[in-house]
Amino acid sequence: MRRDKNMNHQNRILAGQRIGLFGRGGSGKSTCAVLLAKALAKAGYAVCVVDADSTNEGLPQALGADRTPESLLAWFGGTVFSGGPVTCPVDDPVPLAGARLRADQLPGQYVAQTPEGIRMFQVGKIGPLGPGAGCDGPMTKIARDFEFETEGVAPVTLVDFKAGVEDASRGVITSLDWVVVVLDPSYAGIRAAATMKTMLDQMRAGFLPATQHLDDPERVFDEMLRVLKPGGKLVLADFSPGGFRAMDAIHRAEGRRHPHPPSRFTRFHARLRKAGFRVRRASGQNQEVLVGFMGSHLHI
């Protein structure tokens, strides 16, 4: 999925590779991440472990790290929901600026280390952000884009994602060289692995996001209007022209092409106005938003 990196002088096949670990809660995913990290370090690899689970804690202790590192989310300035620059990769797929860091660029409090020399990073936890923190999509973007560069041998990076397949559906698999699915002996565990394989197959085949291949967008829009409660707010979001150009550039670099239909926002804007909504339309660098409110005031 990623472009090939130059091999180091030891000709280690996993040097510079990124390995993502997925699995259901309780499947042993994080335990496998710890065991794999220690085995790779014993084999002579430089190893980085990224804790990309936004809810569960304890990976630094399981690795035997000297401390729990401060979150990379804090280093990058916080989530867009709290006024920071880190956006959700679904809303804004553009790569995170400055995500590739050298040891001399990242302060020591953001890096923990084990006796074997494994470096450990923590993307961030949603709990400490408090109620109303928004989704953990920004943490997913950091997990997708963060790379730590070391002198000499390029490290193999293990990324321990949160339970389930939500992070995979947000596009993190596009930055991985290997995907490891840890199975628990259950029907649900096997189905989760099958879902992950389907996602990988669809990504290779160039499937469009769900909002870009609706069979009947007008019907979906009618249903939104039908179920909207009095005083409710209807929010529609899509890529702006700049967002589509950015996605096209990403797809070209990956050797694939995504056709995309023209925006329906102008038509939806007119329909909302005709239905008595107060409407506001805004366009940013990569995203366009249409907000309709049935009432005397429009609050966004």
PASEBA-1860 file (N, C-alpha, C; in nm, 3 decimals):
! residues 300
1> MRRDKNMN> 0.082/-0.121/0.000/0.000/0.000/0.000/0.085/0.126/0.000 ~ 0.193/0.121/0.078/0.283/0.235/0.082/0.398/0.212/-0.014 ~ 0.461/0.320/-0.052/0.575/0.305/-0.143/0.689/0.234/-0.070 ~ 0.769/0.161/-0.146/0.880/0.088/-0.086/0.984/0.184/-0.033 ~ 1.039/0.151/0.081/1.146/0.231/0.141/1.281/0.168/0.109 ~ 1.385/0.249/0.114/1.519/0.196/0.089/1.556/0.098/0.200 ~ 1.611/-0.013/0.162/1.653/-0.111/0.260/1.779/-0.062/0.330 ~ 1.792/-0.093/0.461/1.911/-0.053/0.535/2.023/-0.152/0.508
9> HQNRILAG> 2.138/-0.120/0.564/2.256/-0.198/0.532/2.248/-0.341/0.585 ~ 2.162/-0.368/0.683/2.149/-0.504/0.735/2.051/-0.588/0.652 ~ 1.987/-0.523/0.554/1.895/-0.592/0.464/1.782/-0.661/0.541 ~ 1.730/-0.595/0.643/1.620/-0.651/0.720/1.488/-0.617/0.649 ~ 1.410/-0.717/0.619/1.296/-0.698/0.531/1.184/-0.614/0.594 ~ 1.180/-0.606/0.727/1.074/-0.529/0.792/1.120/-0.389/0.834 ~ 1.247/-0.356/0.809/1.295/-0.223/0.846/1.218/-0.116/0.769 ~ 1.169/-0.015/0.840/1.094/0.093/0.778/0.949/0.060/0.749
17> QRIGLFGR> 0.905/-0.059/0.787/0.767/-0.100/0.760/0.673/-0.059/0.874 ~ 0.545/-0.042/0.840/0.442/-0.011/0.940/0.342/-0.127/0.946 ~ 0.322/-0.178/1.066/0.235/-0.294/1.087/0.121/-0.251/1.179 ~ -0.002/-0.264/1.132/-0.118/-0.229/1.213/-0.183/-0.353/1.272 ~ -0.217/-0.346/1.401/-0.282/-0.458/1.468/-0.427/-0.422/1.499 ~ -0.518/-0.510/1.458/-0.661/-0.491/1.477/-0.720/-0.615/1.542 ~ -0.836/-0.599/1.604/-0.905/-0.712/1.663/-1.018/-0.666/1.751 ~ -1.103/-0.758/1.787/-1.212/-0.726/1.878/-1.159/-0.702/2.019
25> GGSGKSTC> -1.239/-0.635/2.100/-1.201/-0.615/2.238/-1.183/-0.747/2.310 ~ -1.070/-0.762/2.379/-1.043/-0.886/2.451/-0.983/-0.997/2.369 ~ -0.951/-0.969/2.243/-0.896/-1.074/2.156/-0.749/-1.101/2.183 ~ -0.683/-1.010/2.255/-0.539/-1.025/2.277/-0.456/-0.941/2.182 ~ -0.519/-0.843/2.120/-0.451/-0.758/2.021/-0.331/-0.686/2.083 ~ -0.352/-0.621/2.196/-0.242/-0.545/2.258/-0.134/-0.639/2.311 ~ -0.174/-0.755/2.362/-0.075/-0.855/2.406/0.011/-0.899/2.288 ~ -0.051/-0.921/2.173/0.026/-0.958/2.053/0.120/-0.845/2.012
33> AVLLAKAL> 0.074/-0.720/2.026/0.160/-0.607/1.993/0.285/-0.606/2.081 ~ 0.266/-0.632/2.210/0.380/-0.636/2.303/0.475/-0.750/2.267 ~ 0.422/-0.869/2.246/0.506/-0.985/2.215/0.580/-0.966/2.082 ~ 0.511/-0.911/1.983/0.574/-0.888/1.853/0.684/-0.783/1.864 ~ 0.659/-0.677/1.940/0.760/-0.572/1.958/0.886/-0.627/2.022 ~ 0.868/-0.707/2.125/0.984/-0.763/2.196/1.059/-0.864/2.109 ~ 0.985/-0.943/2.030/1.051/-1.040/1.942/1.130/-0.968/1.833 ~ 1.076/-0.861/1.778/1.147/-0.785/1.675/1.272/-0.718/1.732
41> AKAGYAVC> 1.259/-0.664/1.855/1.375/-0.601/1.918/1.484/-0.705/1.944 ~ 1.444/-0.823/1.988/1.540/-0.930/2.013/1.610/-0.974/1.885 ~ 1.536/-0.963/1.773/1.594/-1.000/1.643/1.685/-0.892/1.586 ~ 1.697/-0.780/1.656/1.790/-0.676/1.614/1.728/-0.558/1.544 ~ 1.596/-0.553/1.535/1.529/-0.439/1.472/1.520/-0.322/1.569 ~ 1.525/-0.201/1.513/1.481/-0.083/1.587/1.329/-0.084/1.582 ~ 1.263/-0.069/1.698/1.117/-0.087/1.705/1.052/0.036/1.768 ~ 0.945/0.081/1.704/0.859/0.184/1.761/0.720/0.125/1.777
49> VVDADSTN> 0.656/0.154/1.890/0.518/0.111/1.914/0.433/0.235/1.933 ~ 0.324/0.244/1.857/0.232/0.356/1.868/0.101/0.306/1.928 ~ 0.067/0.357/2.046/-0.061/0.324/2.109/-0.167/0.413/2.046 ~ -0.245/0.356/1.954/-0.348/0.432/1.883/-0.488/0.401/1.934 ~ -0.497/0.335/2.050/-0.626/0.304/2.112/-0.668/0.424/2.196 ~ -0.776/0.491/2.154/-0.817/0.615/2.219/-0.892/0.592/2.350 ~ -0.920/0.469/2.385/-0.999/0.442/2.505/-0.924/0.360/2.610 ~ -0.869/0.246/2.571/-0.803/0.159/2.669/-0.663/0.208/2.703
57> EGLPQALG> -0.622/0.179/2.826/-0.489/0.219/2.873/-0.412/0.096/2.918 ~ -0.284/0.115/2.947/-0.204/0.007/3.002/-0.095/-0.047/2.911 ~ -0.089/0.000/2.785/0.013/-0.052/2.694/0.156/-0.018/2.740 ~ 0.182/0.103/2.791/0.319/0.131/2.839/0.362/0.035/2.950 ~ 0.269/0.004/3.040/0.302/-0.088/3.149/0.325/-0.229/3.096 ~ 0.244/-0.271/2.999/0.261/-0.404/2.942/0.395/-0.418/2.870 ~ 0.440/-0.310/2.808/0.569/-0.312/2.739/0.687/-0.302/2.835 ~ 0.659/-0.255/2.957/0.768/-0.229/3.052/0.838/-0.098/3.027
65> ADRTPESL> 0.764/0.000/2.972/0.822/0.131/2.942/0.853/0.206/3.071 ~ 0.947/0.300/3.061/0.989/0.373/3.179/0.884/0.473/3.229 ~ 0.785/0.504/3.147/0.678/0.595/3.186/0.569/0.592/3.080 ~ 0.459/0.659/3.111/0.354/0.679/3.009/0.384/0.810/2.938 ~ 0.409/0.808/2.808/0.445/0.933/2.739/0.325/1.025/2.727 ~ 0.353/1.153/2.715/0.248/1.250/2.689/0.194/1.226/2.548 ~ 0.070/1.266/2.526/0.004/1.233/2.400/0.058/1.314/2.283 ~ 0.066/1.249/2.168/0.103/1.319/2.046/-0.004/1.422/2.007
73> LAWFGGTV> -0.127/1.397/2.049/-0.234/1.493/2.023/-0.200/1.629/2.084 ~ -0.143/1.628/2.205/-0.102/1.753/2.269/0.012/1.818/2.191 ~ 0.105/1.737/2.141/0.217/1.793/2.064/0.168/1.861/1.937 ~ 0.071/1.800/1.870/0.021/1.857/1.745/-0.080/1.969/1.765 ~ -0.119/1.997/1.888/-0.202/2.114/1.915/-0.347/2.090/1.946 ~ -0.391/1.963/1.956/-0.528/1.934/1.993/-0.620/1.913/1.876 ~ -0.743/1.870/1.905/-0.839/1.838/1.802/-0.909/1.963/1.749 ~ -0.964/1.952/1.631/-1.039/2.061/1.572/-1.162/2.094/1.655
81> FSGGPVTC> -1.213/1.996/1.729/-1.332/2.017/1.811/-1.304/2.106/1.932 ~ -1.177/2.116/1.971/-1.140/2.203/2.083/-1.059/2.324/2.037 ~ -1.066/2.353/1.908/-0.995/2.469/1.855/-0.856/2.440/1.803 ~ -0.815/2.313/1.802/-0.682/2.277/1.754/-0.680/2.250/1.605 ~ -0.565/2.212/1.552/-0.551/2.194/1.407/-0.576/2.053/1.356 ~ -0.586/1.953/1.445/-0.592/1.814/1.400/-0.737/1.777/1.367 ~ -0.762/1.746/1.242/-0.897/1.718/1.194/-0.921/1.568/1.183 ~ -1.047/1.533/1.159/-1.084/1.392/1.138/-1.051/1.353/0.995
89> PVDDPVPL> -0.992/1.237/0.973/-0.953/1.199/0.836/-1.071/1.173/0.744 ~ -1.189/1.150/0.798/-1.307/1.132/0.714/-1.351/1.265/0.656 ~ -1.356/1.368/0.742/-1.396/1.501/0.697/-1.287/1.570/0.617 ~ -1.162/1.545/0.655/-1.049/1.615/0.594/-0.935/1.515/0.576 ~ -0.928/1.449/0.460/-0.828/1.343/0.441/-0.687/1.392/0.415 ~ -0.667/1.523/0.404/-0.534/1.577/0.374/-0.435/1.535/0.484 ~ -0.316/1.490/0.447/-0.219/1.445/0.547/-0.188/1.549/0.653 ~ -0.161/1.503/0.774/-0.129/1.589/0.887/0.007/1.653/0.867
97> AGARLRAD> 0.011/1.785/0.874/0.137/1.857/0.853/0.235/1.827/0.967 ~ 0.360/1.805/0.930/0.464/1.784/1.030/0.457/1.652/1.102 ~ 0.393/1.551/1.040/0.373/1.423/1.108/0.497/1.335/1.108 ~ 0.594/1.366/1.023/0.719/1.290/1.022/0.821/1.365/1.106 ~ 0.864/1.302/1.216/0.949/1.370/1.313/1.076/1.291/1.341 ~ 1.184/1.364/1.361/1.310/1.305/1.404/1.322/1.313/1.556 ~ 1.417/1.239/1.610/1.435/1.237/1.755/1.468/1.375/1.810 ~ 1.541/1.457/1.731/1.578/1.589/1.780/1.464/1.691/1.767
105> QLPGQYVA> 1.352/1.650/1.707/1.239/1.741/1.691/1.129/1.717/1.794 ~ 1.123/1.598/1.851/1.016/1.563/1.944/1.071/1.559/2.086 ~ 1.021/1.645/2.175/1.070/1.647/2.313/1.056/1.512/2.382 ~ 1.143/1.488/2.478/1.152/1.358/2.543/1.026/1.312/2.614 ~ 0.942/1.406/2.661/0.823/1.363/2.735/0.721/1.293/2.648 ~ 0.738/1.301/2.515/0.645/1.236/2.424/0.693/1.098/2.380 ~ 0.807/1.054/2.432/0.866/0.925/2.394/0.900/0.847/2.520 ~ 0.847/0.727/2.533/0.887/0.637/2.641/0.979/0.530/2.582
113> QTPEGIRM> 1.050/0.459/2.671/1.144/0.359/2.623/1.144/0.239/2.716 ~ 1.165/0.121/2.657/1.170/-0.002/2.736/1.315/-0.044/2.753 ~ 1.341/-0.140/2.844/1.479/-0.189/2.861/1.539/-0.246/2.733 ~ 1.454/-0.295/2.641/1.505/-0.349/2.515/1.536/-0.241/2.413 ~ 1.504/-0.115/2.447/1.528/-0.006/2.354/1.409/0.024/2.264 ~ 1.294/-0.037/2.290/1.172/-0.009/2.213/1.123/0.131/2.249 ~ 1.097/0.212/2.147/1.039/0.344/2.170/0.887/0.333/2.162 ~ 0.820/0.404/2.254/0.675/0.392/2.263/0.611/0.530/2.263
121> FQVGKIGP> 0.503/0.545/2.183/0.432/0.672/2.170/0.284/0.648/2.197 ~ 0.217/0.753/2.244/0.074/0.745/2.270/0.003/0.854/2.192 ~ -0.090/0.815/2.106/-0.160/0.913/2.024/-0.246/1.004/2.109 ~ -0.322/0.949/2.203/-0.408/1.029/2.289/-0.528/0.949/2.333 ~ -0.589/0.990/2.444/-0.707/0.924/2.498/-0.824/1.022/2.497 ~ -0.941/0.969/2.462/-1.059/1.054/2.452/-1.115/1.092/2.589 ~ -1.097/1.004/2.689/-1.155/1.026/2.821/-1.115/1.157/2.887 ~ -0.984/1.187/2.895/-0.941/1.310/2.961/-0.989/1.438/2.895
129> LGPGAGCD> -1.036/1.429/2.770/-1.084/1.549/2.702/-1.220/1.593/2.752 ~ -1.291/1.503/2.824/-1.416/1.541/2.888/-1.537/1.532/2.798 ~ -1.657/1.555/2.858/-1.781/1.550/2.780/-1.780/1.654/2.667 ~ -1.837/1.616/2.556/-1.843/1.708/2.443/-1.714/1.720/2.367 ~ -1.621/1.625/2.388/-1.490/1.634/2.322/-1.498/1.606/2.173 ~ -1.611/1.554/2.128/-1.621/1.517/1.986/-1.572/1.375/1.965 ~ -1.558/1.336/1.840/-1.514/1.199/1.811/-1.361/1.190/1.822 ~ -1.311/1.067/1.814/-1.167/1.047/1.825/-1.101/1.038/1.687
137> GPMTKIAR> -1.171/1.088/1.585/-1.114/1.089/1.451/-0.978/1.155/1.441 ~ -0.955/1.270/1.509/-0.822/1.332/1.502/-0.710/1.240/1.552 ~ -0.739/1.159/1.654/-0.638/1.063/1.699/-0.608/0.963/1.589 ~ -0.713/0.924/1.516/-0.695/0.831/1.405/-0.604/0.891/1.297 ~ -0.621/1.020/1.270/-0.536/1.083/1.169/-0.389/1.083/1.212 ~ -0.364/1.109/1.340/-0.226/1.104/1.389/-0.170/0.964/1.373 ~ -0.250/0.863/1.411/-0.205/0.725/1.397/-0.177/0.689/1.253 ~ -0.255/0.744/1.161/-0.235/0.717/1.019/-0.106/0.778/0.966
145> DFEFETEG> -0.072/0.899/1.012/0.034/0.977/0.947/0.165/0.985/1.024 ~ 0.163/0.961/1.156/0.283/0.981/1.237/0.394/0.882/1.200 ~ 0.514/0.937/1.181/0.633/0.855/1.158/0.748/0.912/1.240 ~ 0.822/0.823/1.305/0.937/0.863/1.386/1.063/0.815/1.317 ~ 1.149/0.909/1.282/1.272/0.875/1.212/1.388/0.862/1.309 ~ 1.464/0.756/1.296/1.581/0.734/1.380/1.706/0.732/1.294 ~ 1.819/0.754/1.358/1.945/0.747/1.286/1.981/0.602/1.257 ~ 2.040/0.579/1.142/2.083/0.444/1.108/1.967/0.360/1.058
153> VAPVTLVD> 1.944/0.247/1.123/1.844/0.150/1.079/1.704/0.209/1.092 ~ 1.627/0.206/0.985/1.489/0.253/0.990/1.408/0.161/1.080 ~ 1.326/0.214/1.171/1.253/0.128/1.264/1.135/0.059/1.197 ~ 1.097/-0.055/1.254/0.969/-0.114/1.221/0.870/-0.059/1.323 ~ 0.756/-0.010/1.274/0.658/0.057/1.360/0.534/-0.029/1.373 ~ 0.498/-0.060/1.498/0.376/-0.134/1.528/0.271/-0.036/1.578 ~ 0.154/-0.037/1.518/0.046/0.053/1.557/-0.067/-0.030/1.615 ~ -0.095/-0.012/1.744/-0.200/-0.086/1.813/-0.327/-0.003/1.811
161> FKAGVEDA> -0.421/-0.039/1.721/-0.544/0.038/1.705/-0.649/-0.006/1.806 ~ -0.752/0.076/1.822/-0.860/0.042/1.915/-0.939/-0.076/1.861 ~ -1.015/-0.140/1.951/-1.092/-0.258/1.915/-1.193/-0.227/1.805 ~ -1.216/-0.326/1.718/-1.313/-0.310/1.611/-1.248/-0.266/1.482 ~ -1.332/-0.222/1.388/-1.284/-0.187/1.255/-1.308/-0.039/1.221 ~ -1.350/0.042/1.321/-1.382/0.181/1.292/-1.261/0.256/1.239 ~ -1.145/0.237/1.302/-1.026/0.308/1.255/-0.991/0.267/1.112 ~ -1.009/0.138/1.080/-0.981/0.093/0.944/-1.074/0.162/0.845
169> SRGVITSL> -1.201/0.180/0.884/-1.296/0.245/0.794/-1.265/0.392/0.776 ~ -1.184/0.450/0.866/-1.143/0.590/0.851/-1.019/0.605/0.764 ~ -0.966/0.496/0.714/-0.859/0.506/0.617/-0.719/0.481/0.668 ~ -0.704/0.434/0.794/-0.568/0.414/0.845/-0.492/0.307/0.768 ~ -0.566/0.213/0.709/-0.497/0.104/0.639/-0.420/0.154/0.517 ~ -0.450/0.275/0.470/-0.377/0.328/0.354/-0.232/0.360/0.386 ~ -0.197/0.371/0.515/-0.059/0.404/0.552/0.016/0.285/0.608 ~ -0.042/0.166/0.596/0.019/0.046/0.654/0.079/-0.042/0.544
177> DWVVVVLD> 0.189/-0.108/0.581/0.248/-0.208/0.493/0.190/-0.346/0.520 ~ 0.154/-0.369/0.648/0.100/-0.498/0.689/-0.019/-0.475/0.780 ~ -0.121/-0.558/0.767/-0.237/-0.557/0.855/-0.245/-0.692/0.925 ~ -0.243/-0.689/1.057/-0.254/-0.811/1.138/-0.387/-0.806/1.212 ~ -0.470/-0.905/1.190/-0.598/-0.915/1.261/-0.587/-1.028/1.362 ~ -0.603/-0.994/1.490/-0.594/-1.093/1.597/-0.734/-1.150/1.622 ~ -0.747/-1.280/1.607/-0.877/-1.347/1.617/-0.897/-1.409/1.755 ~ -1.015/-1.388/1.811/-1.057/-1.467/1.925/-1.144/-1.581/1.872
185> PSYAGIRA> -1.150/-1.694/1.941/-1.220/-1.811/1.886/-1.372/-1.797/1.896 ~ -1.427/-1.712/1.812/-1.571/-1.692/1.812/-1.617/-1.657/1.672 ~ -1.746/-1.674/1.647/-1.802/-1.638/1.518/-1.784/-1.489/1.491 ~ -1.810/-1.406/1.594/-1.796/-1.261/1.577/-1.652/-1.224/1.542 ~ -1.555/-1.292/1.602/-1.415/-1.263/1.571/-1.381/-1.295/1.427 ~ -1.432/-1.407/1.377/-1.407/-1.445/1.238/-1.476/-1.347/1.144 ~ -1.597/-1.304/1.178/-1.666/-1.207/1.094/-1.591/-1.074/1.091 ~ -1.534/-1.034/1.204/-1.457/-0.909/1.207/-1.338/-0.917/1.113
193> AATMKTML> -1.271/-1.032/1.110/-1.157/-1.051/1.019/-1.204/-1.047/0.874 ~ -1.321/-1.106/0.846/-1.374/-1.104/0.710/-1.409/-0.962/0.667 ~ -1.461/-0.883/0.762/-1.493/-0.743/0.733/-1.367/-0.666/0.697 ~ -1.260/-0.691/0.771/-1.134/-0.623/0.744/-1.082/-0.660/0.604 ~ -1.092/-0.786/0.568/-1.048/-0.829/0.435/-1.132/-0.761/0.327 ~ -1.261/-0.749/0.351/-1.348/-0.682/0.254/-1.305/-0.537/0.235 ~ -1.273/-0.468/0.346/-1.229/-0.329/0.337/-1.101/-0.318/0.254 ~ -1.009/-0.408/0.277/-0.884/-0.404/0.202/-0.909/-0.428/0.054
201> DQMRAGFL> -0.995/-0.524/0.023/-1.027/-0.552/-0.117/-1.095/-0.433/-0.183 ~ -1.186/-0.367/-0.110/-1.256/-0.251/-0.166/-1.160/-0.135/-0.188 ~ -1.066/-0.116/-0.094/-0.971/-0.008/-0.109/-0.885/-0.030/-0.233 ~ -0.841/-0.153/-0.254/-0.760/-0.182/-0.372/-0.841/-0.164/-0.501 ~ -0.972/-0.189/-0.492/-1.057/-0.178/-0.610/-1.102/-0.035/-0.637 ~ -1.071/0.059/-0.544/-1.103/0.199/-0.565/-1.249/0.233/-0.540 ~ -1.313/0.168/-0.441/-1.452/0.198/-0.409/-1.465/0.341/-0.358 ~ -1.577/0.404/-0.390/-1.607/0.538/-0.340/-1.657/0.532/-0.198
209> PATQHLDD> -1.640/0.642/-0.118/-1.703/0.648/0.013/-1.854/0.636/0.000 ~ -1.919/0.595/0.109/-2.063/0.569/0.104/-2.141/0.691/0.058 ~ -2.105/0.809/0.102/-2.180/0.929/0.065/-2.160/0.967/-0.080 ~ -2.064/0.905/-0.149/-2.038/0.939/-0.288/-2.098/0.840/-0.386 ~ -2.162/0.734/-0.337/-2.223/0.643/-0.433/-2.364/0.603/-0.389 ~ -2.438/0.696/-0.331/-2.577/0.669/-0.299/-2.655/0.647/-0.428 ~ -2.740/0.546/-0.427/-2.821/0.518/-0.547/-2.920/0.631/-0.574 ~ -2.974/0.689/-0.467/-3.077/0.792/-0.484/-3.060/0.900/-0.377
217> PERVFDEM> -2.966/0.993/-0.397/-2.942/1.096/-0.295/-3.066/1.179/-0.262 ~ -3.151/1.204/-0.362/-3.272/1.283/-0.338/-3.364/1.212/-0.239 ~ -3.373/1.081/-0.251/-3.457/1.005/-0.159/-3.401/1.010/-0.018 ~ -3.269/1.000/-0.006/-3.205/1.011/0.126/-3.231/1.149/0.186 ~ -3.221/1.252/0.103/-3.246/1.388/0.150/-3.391/1.403/0.196 ~ -3.486/1.346/0.121/-3.627/1.350/0.160/-3.648/1.284/0.296 ~ -3.578/1.172/0.319/-3.592/1.102/0.447/-3.535/1.184/0.562 ~ -3.425/1.255/0.537/-3.368/1.343/0.639/-3.469/1.450/0.680
225> LRVLKPGG> -3.535/1.509/0.581/-3.635/1.612/0.609/-3.754/1.553/0.686 ~ -3.789/1.430/0.653/-3.904/1.369/0.717/-3.882/1.343/0.865 ~ -3.760/1.295/0.900/-3.735/1.254/1.039/-3.683/1.370/1.125 ~ -3.652/1.484/1.064/-3.600/1.596/1.141/-3.707/1.649/1.236 ~ -3.672/1.660/1.363/-3.766/1.708/1.463/-3.781/1.859/1.455 ~ -3.897/1.914/1.498/-3.915/2.060/1.500/-3.805/2.129/1.579 ~ -3.748/2.232/1.522/-3.637/2.301/1.587/-3.502/2.235/1.565 ~ -3.502/2.125/1.491/-3.377/2.053/1.467/-3.291/2.119/1.361
233> KLVLADFS> -3.173/2.066/1.348/-3.075/2.121/1.253/-3.031/2.011/1.158 ~ -3.025/2.042/1.031/-2.979/1.949/0.929/-2.843/1.995/0.880 ~ -2.743/1.907/0.892/-2.606/1.942/0.853/-2.559/1.843/0.746 ~ -2.522/1.897/0.631/-2.467/1.816/0.522/-2.323/1.859/0.497 ~ -2.236/1.763/0.477/-2.095/1.794/0.452/-2.045/1.710/0.335 ~ -1.957/1.768/0.259/-1.897/1.698/0.145/-1.763/1.765/0.117 ~ -1.682/1.701/0.034/-1.558/1.765/-0.007/-1.588/1.892/-0.085 ~ -1.510/1.994/-0.062/-1.512/2.113/-0.147/-1.432/2.082/-0.273
241> PGGFRAMD> -1.434/2.171/-0.374/-1.349/2.146/-0.492/-1.203/2.123/-0.454 ~ -1.154/2.198/-0.354/-1.016/2.176/-0.309/-0.997/2.040/-0.246 ~ -1.099/1.994/-0.172/-1.092/1.862/-0.113/-1.089/1.752/-0.217 ~ -1.172/1.767/-0.321/-1.170/1.668/-0.428/-1.035/1.667/-0.500 ~ -0.975/1.786/-0.518/-0.843/1.789/-0.583/-0.739/1.719/-0.498 ~ -0.747/1.740/-0.365/-0.652/1.674/-0.275/-0.670/1.522/-0.280 ~ -0.797/1.477/-0.280/-0.821/1.333/-0.287/-0.773/1.276/-0.420 ~ -0.796/1.350/-0.528/-0.749/1.304/-0.659/-0.598/1.287/-0.660
249> AIHRAEGR> -0.527/1.382/-0.597/-0.381/1.373/-0.591/-0.336/1.251/-0.511 ~ -0.406/1.223/-0.399/-0.373/1.106/-0.318/-0.397/0.979/-0.397 ~ -0.510/0.973/-0.467/-0.542/0.852/-0.544/-0.443/0.832/-0.659 ~ -0.403/0.941/-0.726/-0.305/0.927/-0.833/-0.174/0.871/-0.781 ~ -0.133/0.918/-0.662/-0.009/0.868/-0.603/-0.019/0.719/-0.569 ~ -0.142/0.672/-0.543/-0.163/0.531/-0.511/-0.193/0.448/-0.636 ~ -0.195/0.514/-0.753/-0.218/0.442/-0.877/-0.362/0.407/-0.903 ~ -0.455/0.483/-0.848/-0.596/0.455/-0.872/-0.671/0.586/-0.895
257> RHPHPPSR> -0.796/0.574/-0.939/-0.876/0.691/-0.972/-1.016/0.677/-0.917 ~ -1.067/0.782/-0.854/-1.203/0.783/-0.801/-1.285/0.886/-0.878 ~ -1.379/0.842/-0.961/-1.470/0.940/-1.021/-1.563/0.995/-0.913 ~ -1.600/1.121/-0.924/-1.692/1.177/-0.824/-1.797/1.262/-0.895 ~ -1.922/1.249/-0.852/-2.030/1.325/-0.915/-2.022/1.471/-0.875 ~ -2.088/1.559/-0.950/-2.090/1.701/-0.911/-2.164/1.721/-0.781 ~ -2.130/1.828/-0.711/-2.196/1.857/-0.583/-2.344/1.885/-0.603 ~ -2.425/1.834/-0.510/-2.569/1.860/-0.512/-2.608/1.970/-0.414
265> FTRFHARL> -2.509/2.037/-0.357/-2.537/2.134/-0.253/-2.626/2.249/-0.303 ~ -2.605/2.294/-0.426/-2.686/2.405/-0.476/-2.834/2.365/-0.481 ~ -2.861/2.245/-0.527/-2.999/2.197/-0.531/-3.055/2.179/-0.390 ~ -2.976/2.118/-0.300/-3.024/2.098/-0.163/-3.046/2.233/-0.093 ~ -2.960/2.331/-0.120/-2.975/2.464/-0.064/-3.110/2.523/-0.106 ~ -3.141/2.511/-0.234/-3.268/2.565/-0.284/-3.388/2.492/-0.223 ~ -3.379/2.360/-0.208/-3.488/2.284/-0.151/-3.512/2.320/-0.005 ~ -3.405/2.342/0.070/-3.419/2.382/0.210/-3.487/2.518/0.222
273> RKAGFRVR> -3.443/2.611/0.139/-3.504/2.744/0.141/-3.654/2.736/0.107 ~ -3.687/2.655/0.007/-3.826/2.641/-0.034/-3.910/2.578/0.076 ~ -3.848/2.490/0.157/-3.918/2.424/0.266/-3.928/2.510/0.391 ~ -3.875/2.632/0.386/-3.886/2.723/0.498/-3.768/2.722/0.594 ~ -3.659/2.661/0.556/-3.540/2.657/0.642/-3.460/2.786/0.628 ~ -3.398/2.825/0.737/-3.291/2.923/0.730/-3.163/2.845/0.698 ~ -3.086/2.892/0.602/-2.976/2.812/0.549/-2.846/2.891/0.551 ~ -2.741/2.822/0.586/-2.606/2.878/0.575/-2.517/2.778/0.505
281> RASGQNQE> -2.440/2.827/0.411/-2.348/2.742/0.336/-2.208/2.798/0.351 ~ -2.114/2.712/0.387/-1.976/2.756/0.406/-1.882/2.658/0.338 ~ -1.774/2.710/0.284/-1.676/2.627/0.215/-1.538/2.659/0.267 ~ -1.465/2.555/0.309/-1.328/2.572/0.354/-1.230/2.519/0.252 ~ -1.109/2.493/0.297/-1.005/2.448/0.205/-1.037/2.312/0.146 ~ -1.093/2.222/0.229/-1.115/2.086/0.182/-1.258/2.036/0.201 ~ -1.343/2.116/0.264/-1.476/2.067/0.296/-1.580/2.177/0.275 ~ -1.699/2.135/0.233/-1.810/2.225/0.217/-1.923/2.179/0.308
289> VLVGFMGS> -1.987/2.274/0.377/-2.090/2.240/0.475/-2.215/2.321/0.445 ~ -2.329/2.253/0.452/-2.459/2.316/0.433/-2.542/2.289/0.558 ~ -2.587/2.396/0.625/-2.662/2.383/0.749/-2.799/2.446/0.731 ~ -2.904/2.370/0.760/-3.040/2.422/0.755/-3.106/2.411/0.890 ~ -3.177/2.519/0.932/-3.239/2.522/1.063/-3.383/2.571/1.048 ~ -3.475/2.494/1.103/-3.616/2.531/1.096/-3.650/2.608/1.223 ~ -3.641/2.740/1.217/-3.669/2.823/1.333/-3.632/2.966/1.306 ~ -3.640/3.049/1.408/-3.617/3.193/1.390/-3.471/3.230/1.398
297> HLHI> -3.385/3.144/1.454/-3.244/3.173/1.467/-3.163/3.056/1.414 ~ -3.050/3.089/1.359/-2.960/2.985/1.308/-2.831/2.989/1.388 ~ -2.808/2.884/1.466/-2.688/2.876/1.547/-2.604/2.761/1.495 ~ -2.478/2.787/1.469/-2.387/2.684/1.419/-2.271/2.668/1.516
END
